[in-house]
Amino acid sequence: MNNLNYLINLLNYNSWANDEFFKVIVQLSPDEINKQRKSFMNSIRNSLNHLLVIDKVWLANMKQEKHAFDHLQTILFEDIQELWEAKKKEETSIKNYTANLSDDDLLELVDCDLIGGNKVSMSRSMIITHLVMHGGYHRGIIAEMFGQIPLPPIAQDITTWEKSKKLN
């Protein structure tokens, strides 16, 4: 679980899957992106902002720093292109941070502050794993919203990613 190459690979997969969704999202009208829907995060915009907020929260926790967030649906960006640029930058920061961790750093339990005041102690390797799984969960919510537009599902499986790497 703490194998650095494995964790970097997971983060690369997560970035690819996010990119696959963004390719579709940028083609939507602002009305579709911001439309309030029957969904956990209420809109595509809210879901994407949430993913960025959570990246920032967990990176701060891994660095044993405080984060500044107290709402799951904090809106950092209204403009979808600015939001995506910030998300990609944060993904790069997480990958760069992770690449410099030792095995001991990956296994070290860190005390984490969650949004809402809850606390948990987790290893950095579990935090990274959680970030990837969390991204998949919320891409599923976005996919549900795509179905309400209606748009076809987006392949985000690791098997699809593996095939795409062989084609490039």
LINHU-V160556 format. One record per pair of residues at least 12 apart in sequence whose ideal C-beta (glycine too) atoms are under 10 Angstrom apart, sorted by the first residue. I is the first residue (numbers start at 1). J is the second residue. Records with the same first field share a line. If there is no record, write none. Layout:
I->J ; J
This chain:
1->106 ; 107 ; 123 ; 125 ; 126 ; 128 ; 129
2->101 ; 102 ; 103 ; 104 ; 105 ; 106 ; 107 ; 108 ; 123 ; 124 ; 125 ; 126 ; 128 ; 129
3->103 ; 106 ; 125
4->98 ; 99 ; 100 ; 101 ; 102 ; 103 ; 105 ; 106 ; 125 ; 128
5->99
6->125 ; 128 ; 129
7->95 ; 98 ; 99 ; 101 ; 106 ; 124 ; 125 ; 127 ; 128 ; 129 ; 131 ; 132
8->95 ; 98 ; 99 ; 101 ; 128
9->132 ; 158 ; 161
10->98 ; 125 ; 128 ; 129 ; 131 ; 132 ; 133 ; 135 ; 158
11->91 ; 92 ; 94 ; 95 ; 98 ; 99 ; 128 ; 129 ; 131 ; 132 ; 135
12->91 ; 95 ; 132 ; 161 ; 165
13->132 ; 135 ; 136 ; 156 ; 157 ; 158 ; 161 ; 162 ; 165
14->51 ; 55 ; 91 ; 94 ; 95 ; 128 ; 131 ; 132 ; 133 ; 134 ; 135 ; 136 ; 139 ; 156 ; 161
15->87 ; 88 ; 91 ; 92 ; 94 ; 95 ; 132 ; 135 ; 161
16->156 ; 158 ; 160 ; 161 ; 164 ; 165
17->132 ; 135 ; 136 ; 139 ; 154 ; 155 ; 156 ; 157 ; 158 ; 160 ; 161
18->48 ; 51 ; 84 ; 87 ; 88 ; 91 ; 135 ; 136 ; 138 ; 139 ; 142 ; 156
19->84 ; 88 ; 91
20->139 ; 154 ; 155 ; 156 ; 160 ; 161 ; 164
21->44 ; 47 ; 48 ; 51 ; 84 ; 135 ; 138 ; 139 ; 142 ; 143 ; 146 ; 154 ; 156
22->48 ; 80 ; 81 ; 83 ; 84 ; 87 ; 88
23->154
24->44 ; 142 ; 143 ; 146 ; 149 ; 151 ; 152 ; 154
25->44 ; 45 ; 47 ; 48 ; 80 ; 83 ; 84 ; 142 ; 146 ; 151 ; 154
26->80 ; 81 ; 84
27->151
28->44 ; 80 ; 146 ; 149 ; 151
30->45 ; 78 ; 79 ; 80
32->44 ; 45 ; 145 ; 146 ; 148 ; 149 ; 151
33->45 ; 46 ; 47 ; 48 ; 78 ; 80 ; 83 ; 145
34->46 ; 78 ; 80
35->145 ; 148 ; 149
37->141 ; 144 ; 145 ; 148 ; 149
38->144 ; 145 ; 148
39->141 ; 142 ; 144 ; 145 ; 148
40->72 ; 73 ; 137 ; 138 ; 140 ; 141 ; 144 ; 145
41->72 ; 73 ; 138 ; 141 ; 142 ; 144 ; 145
42->73 ; 141 ; 145
43->73 ; 75 ; 142 ; 145
44->80 ; 141 ; 142 ; 145 ; 146 ; 149
45->73 ; 75 ; 77 ; 78 ; 79 ; 80 ; 83
46->72 ; 73 ; 74 ; 75 ; 141 ; 145
47->73 ; 138 ; 139 ; 141 ; 142 ; 144 ; 145
48->75 ; 76 ; 77 ; 80 ; 83 ; 84 ; 86 ; 87 ; 138 ; 142
49->72 ; 73 ; 74 ; 75 ; 76 ; 77 ; 78 ; 80 ; 83 ; 86 ; 87
50->71 ; 72 ; 73 ; 74 ; 75 ; 76 ; 115 ; 134 ; 138 ; 141
51->83 ; 87 ; 90 ; 91 ; 131 ; 134 ; 135 ; 137 ; 138 ; 139 ; 142
52->74 ; 75 ; 76 ; 77 ; 83 ; 84 ; 86 ; 87 ; 88 ; 89 ; 90 ; 91
53->67 ; 68 ; 69 ; 71 ; 72 ; 73 ; 74 ; 75 ; 76 ; 90 ; 115
54->67 ; 69 ; 72 ; 74 ; 90 ; 114 ; 115 ; 130 ; 131 ; 134 ; 135 ; 138
55->86 ; 87 ; 89 ; 90 ; 91 ; 93 ; 94 ; 131 ; 134 ; 135
56->68 ; 69 ; 74 ; 76 ; 86 ; 90 ; 93 ; 94
57->69 ; 72 ; 74 ; 112 ; 113 ; 114 ; 115 ; 127 ; 131
58->94 ; 112 ; 114 ; 122 ; 124 ; 127 ; 128 ; 130 ; 131 ; 134
59->90 ; 91 ; 93 ; 94 ; 97 ; 98 ; 127 ; 131
60->112 ; 113
61->110 ; 111 ; 112 ; 113 ; 114 ; 119 ; 120 ; 122 ; 124 ; 127
62->94 ; 97 ; 98 ; 101 ; 105 ; 106 ; 108 ; 110 ; 112 ; 122 ; 123 ; 124 ; 127 ; 128 ; 131
63->97 ; 110 ; 124
64->108 ; 110 ; 111 ; 112
65->113
66->113
67->112 ; 113 ; 114 ; 115
69->113 ; 114 ; 115 ; 116
70->115 ; 116 ; 117
71->115 ; 116
72->114 ; 115 ; 116
73->115
74->115
91->131 ; 135
94->127 ; 128 ; 131
95->128
97->124 ; 128
98->124 ; 125 ; 127 ; 128 ; 131
101->124 ; 125 ; 128
103->125
104->124
105->123 ; 124 ; 125
106->123 ; 124 ; 125 ; 126 ; 127 ; 128
107->123 ; 124 ; 125 ; 126
108->121 ; 122 ; 123 ; 124 ; 125
109->121 ; 122 ; 123 ; 124 ; 126
110->122 ; 123 ; 124 ; 126 ; 127
112->126 ; 127 ; 130
135->156
136->156 ; 157 ; 158
139->154 ; 156
140->156
142->154 ; 156
143->156
